[in-house]
């Protein structure tokens, strides 16, 4: 199997060979150092937040957002790229959603680590889009109708969603998902697992790892969850609902 590391090495050597004649001086010495090889397409990168770290105050503080995005999320991205350096090149060319949806394609010796790091990258990339300063408060249109039909009312949905998030033992996530049958469900996942790993489409998710809220709320997860509902970007959730995957 051709890995990213091997591809980089091959590209670099090919570039050196192609440029070698122009590097030679009249005395036969190298005139300059070879340029680096090309970047392999598909390497994962930390996405921007899309808003200032202080924009979610007073519900989520700026320092939490700095650590959460710049440290925790960045670490998932860096570790994922390291894991895939010696894996088949085709893996790092996949979208993060496709990668976590088809973990069986990942070599077994790194599969669990890729699951953890790729899941962390996917979950957080999605989470930042779910947050909006002065969030849109409530869903509208077809999504609102489906939530009311499934859960009874928007208030009952919030209660059930928060109750599920409170029951996550240790670290994990609570989700509103659409199942392959097209039904809405509230689910939870441990660690950095994502609903896509189980064939479900995530529509809304909340991070209940302690690093997401501990500086402001300490052990008061219930208060963090109440604050989260003031920040939901329901416009983005509605876009996901309108796009069946």
C-alpha positions, 0 to 999 in steps of 0.5 A: 500500500502506498502511504502518505509518507511514501508519497511525500518521499517519492514526490520529493525525490522526483522533484530533485531529479527533475531539477538536478541539471539546473542545480549544477554549476560549471564546476559540477557543484549544486547551485541550490537546495531542492524545493520541497515536494508537493503537499498530499491532497486531503490532509485534515486541517483545523477549521476556524470558529467562524466567530470571536472566542468571546462571542458566546459570552455569557453562556460560554466564556472566551477562555473555554472556547480558546482552549476547546478549539485551539488546543483540544480540537487542534490536537485531534487534527494533528494526531489524526494526520500523524496516524494517517501518515503511514496509511494508504493515501486514499484515506487522507483524501476522504472527507472527515464524514466519509472517513468515520462512516467507513472505519472498516477501510482503516487498517486494523492496527490504527482503526481505534485511534483513527476512530477517536481522533477522526471522531473528535475532528468531525464532532468539533467541526460540526459543533462549531457550526451549531453555535451562534451568538444570540442563537436562533432560539427555535427551529422553524418549518418542516423541522419544527413540525417533525420535532413536535410530531416526534417529541410532543412539543419543543419544550418536551424535546429540550427536556428529553435532549437535556435528560439524555445529555445528563445521563452520559457517564463520563465524556461523550455527546448527546445528539438529535439524529435522523435514522436511516428510516427517516425518524428523529431520535435522541441518542448519545455516544461515548467519547468522540463517537459520531452518529455517522459511525452507526448509520445515522445523520447528526442534526444537532449535538452537544459536547458534554466532555468537561473541557467544553464547560468546566471553567464556567460551570464546573460540575454543573452540567445542567446549567451548561445545557440550559445555556447551550439552548441559547446558542443553537444555530437552528438555521444550520440544523434546518439545513442538515434536516433538508439534506438527507444523507 
